[in-house]
Amino acid sequence: MASSVRARESFRLGAWRVDPGLCEIADGERVARVEPRAMAVLCHLATRAGETVARDELLDAVWGNRFVVEEAVSRCISQLRQALGDDPREPRYIQTVPKIGYRLLPAVEPADSPAGKAESGTSPGAVPRFRRAVLGSALLVVVAAVAVIPWLQSREGPAASAPRAIVQQRSVAVLPFVAIGGNPRDELLADGMTEEIIHLLASVPGLHVTSRTSSFHFKGREASVEEIARQLGVAHVLEGSVRSDDERFRVTVQLIDVAADAHIWSEAFEGELAGFLEVQKAIATAVAQRLNLSLDRRLLTGEPATHDLAAWQLFVEAWLAVERFDERSIRDGIRLFEAALERDAQFGNAWSGLALARWVLPAVSDMTLEEIAQSDRLALVAAERAAELTPMTSSARFVLADSARVRHDFAEAETRYRDALASLPGEAILHYGYSNVLANVGRTRAALAEAQVNQRLDPLSPVGAYTVAQSWLLLGNEAEARRHLRRSRDLGNENRVLEQAEAYLHLRARDYAAARATVADLHDAAESEAMLAVIEALEDPAQRQSAVASIASLPPWTIQPFRGRLYAALLLGERELAWQAAEEGVALGLEPTLHWWLPEASILRSDPRFAALAERLNLLPYWRERGWPDACRASGAELTCR
């Protein structure tokens, strides 16, 4: 190791003294506190000072065997840079090594004072691999989509060169309203109003509304209305501004027909602050009417979700916290949602936000199985309460549907998604969730259709582009898969799962050198060695037995596709080894795997034992009721798959 300092000791980093036990970084004048996980990242970098440390290594060292999105590392690095006063463009402490990881630049020295030794700090406790079924691929990718919102806002390049989207005539993008007053509260009012109008318009049948992720990409940026409309594929753009003082507010809006370069509606709303929440519905109604459409009458009638402006501000602040997607922020969001509900227990939207926050919390926390189960229970209680109070809320309905999916009740999951989409056809998160259910059960063409709707609603989402690419991979269309993977990368996707998919495409094209370059730097040495052995065997069949021995120690499969023993066995065409991995994964309670539907998995699907295996995950009853997977058909009482 490049440093003799152990990971949890106090140490000096240039002018800074780092105390892991207190999660503090101090230079004699200032003291900065960081989150425990960010401190754990810094401690691990300190043990390898001067060396490049891969993202995967940091994930394994800090998060253990629990799957989290790679953006979690980026958020920790960002927090550390802020504490250290480091500039990523001209780093003095932490250097980003593109597509690989990070390097701690200064020398690391032991702390001079014995009192600086940390005695109580321990690295975050690891949790068992596969210890949480509910954090399956749908939830994790949705979480990634939530986390990417502020990240997208800070990017300047990829979207500018985005291909022209197909414009639907009845379509609109609601751009982030601008806070033009000096009141700090106005930013919350503006963001909250933008979100609510997007949500209201998303319920309008026949109207295409760009999702929040893509609309907020343009917050604080200089871009013409024509360029925004081109990138988002919309015919109309709604702009607005918010100003308030202690007593009153003023909101101005304008709806623009982009092709005609004409304002087809504009209006100013003024009043007492107590009436601010009524304006959102009035604006959404006016937009729908100008486009000759009608809002769902459930949204037009009745009272606002809350009459308590303070509760509503807490609600907006909570969402902004959850979107930062780290443990402290999500716990802050939960606290803020609960504070909003203390003011108004009938605030359905706050119950819905609380449900999603509790549902995703285990993805960023070191929690025991009992704590995870408790978080899940509280999430479902909140979701059910939200559904009672505010049926037109997508987050709660997503949580309820996804909970059915992870218990392998696919019929209920599909019913819940279809019911939700009947009321909220413009909510991207619901199309994504439904796409994932369909992919899990092998109805890949239908999954692709839902993924494409999600992408049209959220055209600047790198996750959306990846999801479409994944469907094309399962369908064996390598050209389309490659195109959408490239689109995902252009939008800024640096998650390692993208490279895994690209490696799979290299193998299908027999470009073994390119595939080898991708898997050679996996942090898990056993996995890297095993996959390199697989590539050697694909090039030289005489190496097959060596490859089989190398992959024997891999887990049966992981939530991430293109990983694990099942995947490796399918690439080698080893039927019995693939079957063993499939059975072992089901016995461990893993969720249905996308590997089952890869073209190479025909050796698994065509096995007479496949029907019984599918029955154990409740897939067979679903197929009989809802339709057979693309690769299978019923032949009397028998299931025949190819």
ZABA-615273 format. One record per residue (C-alpha): chain; x, y, z; residue number from 1. Coordinates in steps of 0.1 Angstrom, whole numbers. Example, Ala and Ser with C-alpha at 12.3 -4.5 7.8 and 13.67 -1.06 7.14 Angstrom:
<pts>
(pt "A" (123 -45 78) 1)
(pt "A" (137 -11 71) 2)
</pts>
This chain:
<pts>
(pt "A" (0 0 0) 1)
(pt "A" (11 35 -7) 2)
(pt "A" (5 47 29) 3)
(pt "A" (12 31 62) 4)
(pt "A" (-18 49 78) 5)
(pt "A" (-46 25 86) 6)
(pt "A" (-80 33 73) 7)
(pt "A" (-96 44 106) 8)
(pt "A" (-67 63 122) 9)
(pt "A" (-66 101 123) 10)
(pt "A" (-42 114 98) 11)
(pt "A" (-30 146 81) 12)
(pt "A" (-37 155 45) 13)
(pt "A" (-17 185 36) 14)
(pt "A" (-29 213 59) 15)
(pt "A" (-60 192 70) 16)
(pt "A" (-63 169 100) 17)
(pt "A" (-88 141 93) 18)
(pt "A" (-105 125 123) 19)
(pt "A" (-126 95 110) 20)
(pt "A" (-140 88 145) 21)
(pt "A" (-156 122 146) 22)
(pt "A" (-162 125 108) 23)
(pt "A" (-144 158 109) 24)
(pt "A" (-118 175 87) 25)
(pt "A" (-101 205 103) 26)
(pt "A" (-73 229 94) 27)
(pt "A" (-69 248 127) 28)
(pt "A" (-94 275 117) 29)
(pt "A" (-123 256 102) 30)
(pt "A" (-140 223 110) 31)
(pt "A" (-160 205 83) 32)
(pt "A" (-182 175 91) 33)
(pt "A" (-189 149 65) 34)
(pt "A" (-212 119 64) 35)
(pt "A" (-198 86 77) 36)
(pt "A" (-199 71 42) 37)
(pt "A" (-180 100 27) 38)
(pt "A" (-154 97 55) 39)
(pt "A" (-151 59 48) 40)
(pt "A" (-144 68 11) 41)
(pt "A" (-117 92 21) 42)
(pt "A" (-101 67 46) 43)
(pt "A" (-99 41 19) 44)
(pt "A" (-83 65 -6) 45)
(pt "A" (-58 74 22) 46)
(pt "A" (-47 37 24) 47)
(pt "A" (-38 40 -13) 48)
(pt "A" (-26 76 -15) 49)
(pt "A" (-10 84 -49) 50)
(pt "A" (-27 54 -66) 51)
(pt "A" (-58 53 -87) 52)
(pt "A" (-86 35 -68) 53)
(pt "A" (-114 21 -90) 54)
(pt "A" (-150 30 -83) 55)
(pt "A" (-158 -7 -79) 56)
(pt "A" (-132 -10 -52) 57)
(pt "A" (-147 19 -33) 58)
(pt "A" (-181 5 -36) 59)
(pt "A" (-170 -29 -23) 60)
(pt "A" (-148 -13 5) 61)
(pt "A" (-174 11 17) 62)
(pt "A" (-208 -4 9) 63)
(pt "A" (-198 -41 12) 64)
(pt "A" (-218 -66 -8) 65)
(pt "A" (-249 -45 -10) 66)
(pt "A" (-258 -32 -45) 67)
(pt "A" (-259 6 -48) 68)
(pt "A" (-257 29 -79) 69)
(pt "A" (-222 42 -87) 70)
(pt "A" (-234 77 -84) 71)
(pt "A" (-232 71 -46) 72)
(pt "A" (-194 73 -49) 73)
(pt "A" (-196 105 -69) 74)
(pt "A" (-218 122 -43) 75)
(pt "A" (-193 112 -15) 76)
(pt "A" (-164 126 -36) 77)
(pt "A" (-184 158 -42) 78)
(pt "A" (-190 162 -4) 79)
(pt "A" (-153 156 3) 80)
(pt "A" (-142 182 -22) 81)
(pt "A" (-165 207 -7) 82)
(pt "A" (-151 201 27) 83)
(pt "A" (-115 203 15) 84)
(pt "A" (-122 233 -7) 85)
(pt "A" (-110 214 -37) 86)
(pt "A" (-117 223 -73) 87)
(pt "A" (-123 192 -95) 88)
(pt "A" (-110 212 -126) 89)
(pt "A" (-77 219 -108) 90)
(pt "A" (-76 193 -80) 91)
(pt "A" (-51 196 -52) 92)
(pt "A" (-66 167 -31) 93)
(pt "A" (-88 143 -51) 94)
(pt "A" (-83 137 -88) 95)
(pt "A" (-109 121 -110) 96)
(pt "A" (-94 95 -134) 97)
(pt "A" (-120 93 -162) 98)
(pt "A" (-139 60 -165) 99)
(pt "A" (-118 44 -138) 100)
(pt "A" (-119 61 -104) 101)
(pt "A" (-101 85 -81) 102)
(pt "A" (-66 93 -68) 103)
(pt "A" (-57 110 -36) 104)
(pt "A" (-29 135 -45) 105)
(pt "A" (-11 147 -14) 106)
(pt "A" (9 125 9) 107)
(pt "A" (-8 110 39) 108)
(pt "A" (9 114 73) 109)
(pt "A" (0 101 107) 110)
(pt "A" (-15 126 131) 111)
(pt "A" (11 141 154) 112)
(pt "A" (-10 140 186) 113)
(pt "A" (-19 106 202) 114)
(pt "A" (-52 121 210) 115)
(pt "A" (-58 122 173) 116)
(pt "A" (-61 84 171) 117)
(pt "A" (-96 73 163) 118)
(pt "A" (-106 46 187) 119)
(pt "A" (-143 40 181) 120)
(pt "A" (-146 43 143) 121)
(pt "A" (-153 12 123) 122)
(pt "A" (-161 8 87) 123)
(pt "A" (-197 5 78) 124)
(pt "A" (-210 -30 85) 125)
(pt "A" (-214 -51 54) 126)
(pt "A" (-247 -68 49) 127)
(pt "A" (-251 -102 32) 128)
(pt "A" (-252 -104 -6) 129)
(pt "A" (-287 -105 -19) 130)
(pt "A" (-301 -96 15) 131)
(pt "A" (-328 -74 1) 132)
(pt "A" (-351 -87 -26) 133)
(pt "A" (-372 -55 -27) 134)
(pt "A" (-343 -35 -40) 135)
(pt "A" (-345 -52 -74) 136)
(pt "A" (-335 -38 -107) 137)
(pt "A" (-367 -16 -112) 138)
(pt "A" (-363 2 -79) 139)
(pt "A" (-326 7 -83) 140)
(pt "A" (-329 21 -118) 141)
(pt "A" (-357 44 -107) 142)
(pt "A" (-335 55 -78) 143)
(pt "A" (-308 62 -103) 144)
(pt "A" (-332 83 -123) 145)
(pt "A" (-341 103 -92) 146)
(pt "A" (-305 107 -83) 147)
(pt "A" (-295 119 -117) 148)
(pt "A" (-319 149 -117) 149)
(pt "A" (-295 174 -100) 150)
(pt "A" (-266 158 -118) 151)
(pt "A" (-282 164 -152) 152)
(pt "A" (-288 200 -142) 153)
(pt "A" (-250 205 -138) 154)
(pt "A" (-240 191 -171) 155)
(pt "A" (-234 213 -201) 156)
(pt "A" (-225 191 -231) 157)
(pt "A" (-243 160 -242) 158)
(pt "A" (-279 172 -245) 159)
(pt "A" (-269 200 -268) 160)
(pt "A" (-260 175 -295) 161)
(pt "A" (-291 153 -289) 162)
(pt "A" (-308 140 -320) 163)
(pt "A" (-341 156 -330) 164)
(pt "A" (-370 140 -312) 165)
(pt "A" (-403 133 -330) 166)
(pt "A" (-427 162 -322) 167)
(pt "A" (-462 153 -312) 168)
(pt "A" (-486 182 -318) 169)
(pt "A" (-504 179 -285) 170)
(pt "A" (-473 181 -264) 171)
(pt "A" (-459 205 -239) 172)
(pt "A" (-428 209 -217) 173)
(pt "A" (-432 228 -185) 174)
(pt "A" (-399 246 -179) 175)
(pt "A" (-388 253 -143) 176)
(pt "A" (-405 285 -131) 177)
(pt "A" (-381 313 -123) 178)
(pt "A" (-379 328 -89) 179)
(pt "A" (-375 366 -96) 180)
(pt "A" (-381 380 -61) 181)
(pt "A" (-355 384 -34) 182)
(pt "A" (-374 362 -10) 183)
(pt "A" (-354 329 -5) 184)
(pt "A" (-388 311 -2) 185)
(pt "A" (-395 319 -39) 186)
(pt "A" (-372 292 -52) 187)
(pt "A" (-392 265 -33) 188)
(pt "A" (-425 280 -45) 189)
(pt "A" (-413 281 -81) 190)
(pt "A" (-399 245 -81) 191)
(pt "A" (-430 232 -63) 192)
(pt "A" (-454 249 -87) 193)
(pt "A" (-435 235 -117) 194)
(pt "A" (-436 199 -104) 195)
(pt "A" (-473 201 -96) 196)
(pt "A" (-483 215 -130) 197)
(pt "A" (-463 187 -147) 198)
(pt "A" (-481 162 -125) 199)
(pt "A" (-515 176 -133) 200)
(pt "A" (-509 178 -170) 201)
(pt "A" (-495 142 -170) 202)
(pt "A" (-530 130 -162) 203)
(pt "A" (-545 145 -194) 204)
(pt "A" (-554 118 -219) 205)
(pt "A" (-539 125 -253) 206)
(pt "A" (-513 150 -240) 207)
(pt "A" (-476 143 -241) 208)
(pt "A" (-459 160 -212) 209)
(pt "A" (-421 160 -207) 210)
(pt "A" (-411 145 -174) 211)
(pt "A" (-395 165 -146) 212)
(pt "A" (-361 150 -151) 213)
(pt "A" (-358 163 -187) 214)
(pt "A" (-376 196 -181) 215)
(pt "A" (-354 205 -151) 216)
(pt "A" (-323 198 -172) 217)
(pt "A" (-327 234 -185) 218)
(pt "A" (-330 251 -151) 219)
(pt "A" (-306 280 -150) 220)
(pt "A" (-293 275 -185) 221)
(pt "A" (-293 298 -215) 222)
(pt "A" (-311 280 -243) 223)
(pt "A" (-337 292 -269) 224)
(pt "A" (-372 279 -267) 225)
(pt "A" (-367 264 -302) 226)
(pt "A" (-337 244 -290) 227)
(pt "A" (-355 232 -259) 228)
(pt "A" (-385 221 -279) 229)
(pt "A" (-362 203 -304) 230)
(pt "A" (-344 183 -277) 231)
(pt "A" (-376 175 -258) 232)
(pt "A" (-397 168 -289) 233)
(pt "A" (-426 191 -280) 234)
(pt "A" (-448 215 -299) 235)
(pt "A" (-454 238 -269) 236)
(pt "A" (-435 252 -240) 237)
(pt "A" (-449 267 -208) 238)
(pt "A" (-427 293 -190) 239)
(pt "A" (-434 311 -157) 240)
(pt "A" (-421 332 -129) 241)
(pt "A" (-428 335 -92) 242)
(pt "A" (-425 365 -69) 243)
(pt "A" (-437 368 -33) 244)
(pt "A" (-435 389 -2) 245)
(pt "A" (-447 384 33) 246)
(pt "A" (-484 388 23) 247)
(pt "A" (-489 383 -15) 248)
(pt "A" (-476 365 -45) 249)
(pt "A" (-475 371 -83) 250)
(pt "A" (-472 343 -109) 251)
(pt "A" (-469 350 -146) 252)
(pt "A" (-471 323 -172) 253)
(pt "A" (-470 321 -210) 254)
(pt "A" (-477 292 -233) 255)
(pt "A" (-457 292 -265) 256)
(pt "A" (-465 275 -299) 257)
(pt "A" (-429 269 -309) 258)
(pt "A" (-434 263 -346) 259)
(pt "A" (-455 295 -350) 260)
(pt "A" (-432 314 -326) 261)
(pt "A" (-464 327 -310) 262)
(pt "A" (-477 332 -275) 263)
(pt "A" (-511 314 -275) 264)
(pt "A" (-518 323 -239) 265)
(pt "A" (-503 344 -211) 266)
(pt "A" (-517 355 -178) 267)
(pt "A" (-507 369 -144) 268)
(pt "A" (-521 356 -112) 269)
(pt "A" (-519 376 -80) 270)
(pt "A" (-533 372 -46) 271)
(pt "A" (-529 365 -9) 272)
(pt "A" (-503 338 -1) 273)
(pt "A" (-530 317 13) 274)
(pt "A" (-544 312 -22) 275)
(pt "A" (-511 303 -39) 276)
(pt "A" (-518 266 -41) 277)
(pt "A" (-550 272 -61) 278)
(pt "A" (-531 287 -89) 279)
(pt "A" (-514 255 -100) 280)
(pt "A" (-547 239 -109) 281)
(pt "A" (-558 270 -127) 282)
(pt "A" (-527 271 -148) 283)
(pt "A" (-529 234 -157) 284)
(pt "A" (-566 237 -166) 285)
(pt "A" (-559 267 -189) 286)
(pt "A" (-530 249 -207) 287)
(pt "A" (-552 219 -213) 288)
(pt "A" (-581 240 -226) 289)
(pt "A" (-558 260 -250) 290)
(pt "A" (-547 226 -264) 291)
(pt "A" (-583 214 -267) 292)
(pt "A" (-579 188 -240) 293)
(pt "A" (-595 182 -206) 294)
(pt "A" (-580 175 -172) 295)
(pt "A" (-593 145 -153) 296)
(pt "A" (-622 158 -134) 297)
(pt "A" (-609 143 -102) 298)
(pt "A" (-581 169 -104) 299)
(pt "A" (-605 197 -113) 300)
(pt "A" (-629 191 -84) 301)
(pt "A" (-624 192 -47) 302)
(pt "A" (-599 211 -26) 303)
(pt "A" (-561 214 -31) 304)
(pt "A" (-540 186 -17) 305)
(pt "A" (-534 209 13) 306)
(pt "A" (-544 243 23) 307)
(pt "A" (-514 247 46) 308)
(pt "A" (-487 266 26) 309)
(pt "A" (-461 258 52) 310)
(pt "A" (-468 221 49) 311)
(pt "A" (-466 224 12) 312)
(pt "A" (-432 241 14) 313)
(pt "A" (-419 213 37) 314)
(pt "A" (-432 188 11) 315)
(pt "A" (-412 205 -17) 316)
(pt "A" (-381 208 4) 317)
(pt "A" (-384 171 13) 318)
(pt "A" (-385 161 -24) 319)
(pt "A" (-354 182 -31) 320)
(pt "A" (-336 164 -3) 321)
(pt "A" (-346 129 -14) 322)
(pt "A" (-334 137 -50) 323)
(pt "A" (-299 141 -37) 324)
(pt "A" (-300 104 -29) 325)
(pt "A" (-277 98 0) 326)
(pt "A" (-285 85 34) 327)
(pt "A" (-285 118 52) 328)
(pt "A" (-306 136 26) 329)
(pt "A" (-332 108 24) 330)
(pt "A" (-335 107 61) 331)
(pt "A" (-338 145 61) 332)
(pt "A" (-365 141 34) 333)
(pt "A" (-384 116 56) 334)
(pt "A" (-382 140 85) 335)
(pt "A" (-395 169 64) 336)
(pt "A" (-424 148 49) 337)
(pt "A" (-433 138 85) 338)
(pt "A" (-432 175 95) 339)
(pt "A" (-455 183 67) 340)
(pt "A" (-479 156 78) 341)
(pt "A" (-478 168 114) 342)
(pt "A" (-492 201 101) 343)
(pt "A" (-517 183 77) 344)
(pt "A" (-523 146 83) 345)
(pt "A" (-546 146 52) 346)
(pt "A" (-519 157 28) 347)
(pt "A" (-519 128 4) 348)
(pt "A" (-489 139 -17) 349)
(pt "A" (-467 141 15) 350)
(pt "A" (-478 105 23) 351)
(pt "A" (-468 95 -12) 352)
(pt "A" (-434 111 -10) 353)
(pt "A" (-428 95 24) 354)
(pt "A" (-436 61 9) 355)
(pt "A" (-410 64 -19) 356)
(pt "A" (-384 78 5) 357)
(pt "A" (-388 49 29) 358)
(pt "A" (-388 25 0) 359)
(pt "A" (-354 37 -13) 360)
(pt "A" (-337 43 20) 361)
(pt "A" (-322 8 23) 362)
(pt "A" (-304 14 -10) 363)
(pt "A" (-282 40 6) 364)
(pt "A" (-280 28 42) 365)
(pt "A" (-264 0 62) 366)
(pt "A" (-295 -15 77) 367)
(pt "A" (-301 -48 94) 368)
(pt "A" (-327 -71 79) 369)
(pt "A" (-351 -61 107) 370)
(pt "A" (-346 -24 99) 371)
(pt "A" (-351 -31 62) 372)
(pt "A" (-383 -49 69) 373)
(pt "A" (-395 -21 91) 374)
(pt "A" (-387 5 65) 375)
(pt "A" (-406 -15 39) 376)
(pt "A" (-436 -19 62) 377)
(pt "A" (-437 19 69) 378)
(pt "A" (-433 26 31) 379)
(pt "A" (-464 4 23) 380)
(pt "A" (-484 20 51) 381)
(pt "A" (-476 54 37) 382)
(pt "A" (-483 43 2) 383)
(pt "A" (-517 29 11) 384)
(pt "A" (-526 60 30) 385)
(pt "A" (-516 82 0) 386)
(pt "A" (-537 61 -23) 387)
(pt "A" (-567 66 0) 388)
(pt "A" (-563 103 1) 389)
(pt "A" (-549 111 -33) 390)
(pt "A" (-554 84 -59) 391)
(pt "A" (-537 104 -86) 392)
(pt "A" (-502 101 -72) 393)
(pt "A" (-476 82 -91) 394)
(pt "A" (-450 76 -63) 395)
(pt "A" (-473 57 -40) 396)
(pt "A" (-487 37 -68) 397)
(pt "A" (-453 28 -79) 398)
(pt "A" (-443 16 -44) 399)
(pt "A" (-475 -6 -42) 400)
(pt "A" (-469 -21 -76) 401)
(pt "A" (-432 -27 -71) 402)
(pt "A" (-439 -44 -37) 403)
(pt "A" (-461 -69 -56) 404)
(pt "A" (-434 -75 -81) 405)
(pt "A" (-407 -83 -55) 406)
(pt "A" (-431 -107 -38) 407)
(pt "A" (-434 -124 -72) 408)
(pt "A" (-470 -115 -75) 409)
(pt "A" (-467 -105 -111) 410)
(pt "A" (-504 -104 -119) 411)
(pt "A" (-511 -80 -91) 412)
(pt "A" (-481 -59 -101) 413)
(pt "A" (-493 -57 -137) 414)
(pt "A" (-528 -48 -126) 415)
(pt "A" (-516 -21 -104) 416)
(pt "A" (-494 -6 -131) 417)
(pt "A" (-522 -7 -157) 418)
(pt "A" (-547 8 -134) 419)
(pt "A" (-523 36 -125) 420)
(pt "A" (-514 43 -161) 421)
(pt "A" (-551 45 -170) 422)
(pt "A" (-553 75 -147) 423)
(pt "A" (-518 88 -151) 424)
(pt "A" (-507 80 -187) 425)
(pt "A" (-480 107 -187) 426)
(pt "A" (-460 95 -156) 427)
(pt "A" (-427 82 -168) 428)
(pt "A" (-420 63 -136) 429)
(pt "A" (-450 41 -141) 430)
(pt "A" (-441 32 -176) 431)
(pt "A" (-406 23 -164) 432)
(pt "A" (-419 2 -136) 433)
(pt "A" (-444 -17 -159) 434)
(pt "A" (-416 -22 -184) 435)
(pt "A" (-395 -39 -157) 436)
(pt "A" (-423 -63 -147) 437)
(pt "A" (-428 -73 -184) 438)
(pt "A" (-391 -78 -188) 439)
(pt "A" (-390 -100 -156) 440)
(pt "A" (-417 -123 -170) 441)
(pt "A" (-401 -126 -204) 442)
(pt "A" (-426 -104 -224) 443)
(pt "A" (-397 -85 -239) 444)
(pt "A" (-415 -69 -269) 445)
(pt "A" (-441 -54 -246) 446)
(pt "A" (-414 -44 -222) 447)
(pt "A" (-396 -25 -250) 448)
(pt "A" (-428 -7 -259) 449)
(pt "A" (-432 6 -223) 450)
(pt "A" (-395 15 -222) 451)
(pt "A" (-399 35 -254) 452)
(pt "A" (-429 54 -239) 453)
(pt "A" (-408 62 -209) 454)
(pt "A" (-380 74 -231) 455)
(pt "A" (-404 97 -251) 456)
(pt "A" (-416 112 -218) 457)
(pt "A" (-381 116 -205) 458)
(pt "A" (-359 120 -235) 459)
(pt "A" (-328 133 -217) 460)
(pt "A" (-327 105 -192) 461)
(pt "A" (-296 83 -195) 462)
(pt "A" (-314 56 -176) 463)
(pt "A" (-343 57 -200) 464)
(pt "A" (-319 52 -230) 465)
(pt "A" (-302 23 -212) 466)
(pt "A" (-335 6 -205) 467)
(pt "A" (-345 7 -242) 468)
(pt "A" (-310 -7 -251) 469)
(pt "A" (-315 -35 -226) 470)
(pt "A" (-348 -45 -242) 471)
(pt "A" (-331 -46 -276) 472)
(pt "A" (-303 -68 -261) 473)
(pt "A" (-329 -93 -249) 474)
(pt "A" (-345 -93 -283) 475)
(pt "A" (-312 -99 -300) 476)
(pt "A" (-311 -66 -320) 477)
(pt "A" (-275 -56 -316) 478)
(pt "A" (-276 -26 -338) 479)
(pt "A" (-305 -9 -319) 480)
(pt "A" (-289 -19 -286) 481)
(pt "A" (-256 -4 -295) 482)
(pt "A" (-273 28 -307) 483)
(pt "A" (-292 33 -274) 484)
(pt "A" (-262 24 -253) 485)
(pt "A" (-243 51 -272) 486)
(pt "A" (-272 76 -265) 487)
(pt "A" (-271 67 -228) 488)
(pt "A" (-234 74 -227) 489)
(pt "A" (-238 107 -246) 490)
(pt "A" (-263 117 -220) 491)
(pt "A" (-236 112 -193) 492)
(pt "A" (-242 76 -181) 493)
(pt "A" (-209 65 -165) 494)
(pt "A" (-224 36 -145) 495)
(pt "A" (-204 4 -149) 496)
(pt "A" (-235 -15 -160) 497)
(pt "A" (-232 3 -193) 498)
(pt "A" (-198 -10 -199) 499)
(pt "A" (-210 -45 -190) 500)
(pt "A" (-236 -43 -217) 501)
(pt "A" (-211 -31 -242) 502)
(pt "A" (-188 -60 -233) 503)
(pt "A" (-217 -83 -240) 504)
(pt "A" (-221 -68 -274) 505)
(pt "A" (-184 -71 -281) 506)
(pt "A" (-187 -108 -273) 507)
(pt "A" (-216 -113 -296) 508)
(pt "A" (-196 -96 -323) 509)
(pt "A" (-166 -118 -314) 510)
(pt "A" (-145 -87 -307) 511)
(pt "A" (-127 -104 -279) 512)
(pt "A" (-100 -78 -275) 513)
(pt "A" (-126 -51 -267) 514)
(pt "A" (-145 -74 -244) 515)
(pt "A" (-113 -83 -226) 516)
(pt "A" (-104 -46 -221) 517)
(pt "A" (-137 -40 -203) 518)
(pt "A" (-136 -70 -179) 519)
(pt "A" (-99 -68 -171) 520)
(pt "A" (-102 -40 -146) 521)
(pt "A" (-131 -53 -126) 522)
(pt "A" (-123 -47 -89) 523)
(pt "A" (-135 -82 -79) 524)
(pt "A" (-104 -102 -88) 525)
(pt "A" (-123 -135 -89) 526)
(pt "A" (-149 -121 -113) 527)
(pt "A" (-123 -105 -135) 528)
(pt "A" (-102 -137 -136) 529)
(pt "A" (-133 -158 -144) 530)
(pt "A" (-146 -135 -172) 531)
(pt "A" (-112 -133 -188) 532)
(pt "A" (-111 -172 -187) 533)
(pt "A" (-145 -172 -204) 534)
(pt "A" (-132 -149 -232) 535)
(pt "A" (-101 -172 -236) 536)
(pt "A" (-124 -202 -239) 537)
(pt "A" (-146 -185 -265) 538)
(pt "A" (-115 -178 -285) 539)
(pt "A" (-99 -212 -279) 540)
(pt "A" (-124 -241 -270) 541)
(pt "A" (-94 -260 -255) 542)
(pt "A" (-96 -236 -226) 543)
(pt "A" (-132 -245 -218) 544)
(pt "A" (-125 -266 -187) 545)
(pt "A" (-103 -240 -172) 546)
(pt "A" (-130 -214 -177) 547)
(pt "A" (-156 -237 -161) 548)
(pt "A" (-134 -241 -130) 549)
(pt "A" (-128 -203 -128) 550)
(pt "A" (-165 -193 -128) 551)
(pt "A" (-175 -219 -102) 552)
(pt "A" (-170 -195 -74) 553)
(pt "A" (-191 -167 -88) 554)
(pt "A" (-225 -159 -73) 555)
(pt "A" (-254 -174 -93) 556)
(pt "A" (-264 -140 -106) 557)
(pt "A" (-267 -104 -94) 558)
(pt "A" (-293 -77 -97) 559)
(pt "A" (-271 -61 -124) 560)
(pt "A" (-273 -79 -157) 561)
(pt "A" (-242 -94 -174) 562)
(pt "A" (-227 -106 -141) 563)
(pt "A" (-226 -139 -123) 564)
(pt "A" (-222 -176 -129) 565)
(pt "A" (-254 -180 -149) 566)
(pt "A" (-243 -153 -174) 567)
(pt "A" (-209 -168 -177) 568)
(pt "A" (-223 -203 -182) 569)
(pt "A" (-247 -191 -209) 570)
(pt "A" (-219 -175 -228) 571)
(pt "A" (-200 -208 -227) 572)
(pt "A" (-230 -228 -237) 573)
(pt "A" (-227 -249 -205) 574)
(pt "A" (-262 -261 -200) 575)
(pt "A" (-258 -280 -167) 576)
(pt "A" (-237 -253 -151) 577)
(pt "A" (-263 -227 -162) 578)
(pt "A" (-290 -249 -147) 579)
(pt "A" (-272 -252 -114) 580)
(pt "A" (-268 -215 -111) 581)
(pt "A" (-305 -209 -120) 582)
(pt "A" (-317 -233 -94) 583)
(pt "A" (-293 -220 -67) 584)
(pt "A" (-305 -184 -74) 585)
(pt "A" (-341 -194 -70) 586)
(pt "A" (-334 -213 -38) 587)
(pt "A" (-317 -181 -24) 588)
(pt "A" (-349 -161 -32) 589)
(pt "A" (-334 -139 -59) 590)
(pt "A" (-357 -120 -81) 591)
(pt "A" (-364 -132 -117) 592)
(pt "A" (-333 -125 -138) 593)
(pt "A" (-331 -109 -172) 594)
(pt "A" (-304 -134 -180) 595)
(pt "A" (-332 -160 -185) 596)
(pt "A" (-343 -141 -216) 597)
(pt "A" (-310 -135 -234) 598)
(pt "A" (-306 -152 -267) 599)
(pt "A" (-279 -175 -252) 600)
(pt "A" (-304 -186 -226) 601)
(pt "A" (-322 -208 -250) 602)
(pt "A" (-302 -238 -235) 603)
(pt "A" (-319 -230 -202) 604)
(pt "A" (-354 -222 -215) 605)
(pt "A" (-355 -253 -237) 606)
(pt "A" (-347 -276 -208) 607)
(pt "A" (-377 -297 -197) 608)
(pt "A" (-371 -286 -161) 609)
(pt "A" (-376 -249 -169) 610)
(pt "A" (-414 -250 -163) 611)
(pt "A" (-410 -263 -128) 612)
(pt "A" (-383 -237 -121) 613)
(pt "A" (-406 -209 -134) 614)
(pt "A" (-434 -223 -112) 615)
(pt "A" (-413 -217 -81) 616)
(pt "A" (-412 -180 -88) 617)
(pt "A" (-449 -179 -96) 618)
(pt "A" (-442 -172 -133) 619)
(pt "A" (-462 -201 -146) 620)
(pt "A" (-495 -190 -131) 621)
(pt "A" (-489 -155 -144) 622)
(pt "A" (-482 -168 -179) 623)
(pt "A" (-513 -189 -179) 624)
(pt "A" (-534 -158 -169) 625)
(pt "A" (-517 -129 -187) 626)
(pt "A" (-499 -143 -216) 627)
(pt "A" (-468 -164 -225) 628)
(pt "A" (-433 -150 -227) 629)
(pt "A" (-420 -142 -261) 630)
(pt "A" (-397 -173 -261) 631)
(pt "A" (-423 -198 -250) 632)
(pt "A" (-457 -212 -259) 633)
(pt "A" (-482 -236 -243) 634)
(pt "A" (-485 -270 -259) 635)
(pt "A" (-514 -287 -241) 636)
(pt "A" (-503 -290 -205) 637)
(pt "A" (-466 -286 -215) 638)
(pt "A" (-446 -254 -217) 639)
(pt "A" (-423 -253 -248) 640)
(pt "A" (-396 -227 -250) 641)
(pt "A" (-369 -219 -274) 642)
</pts>
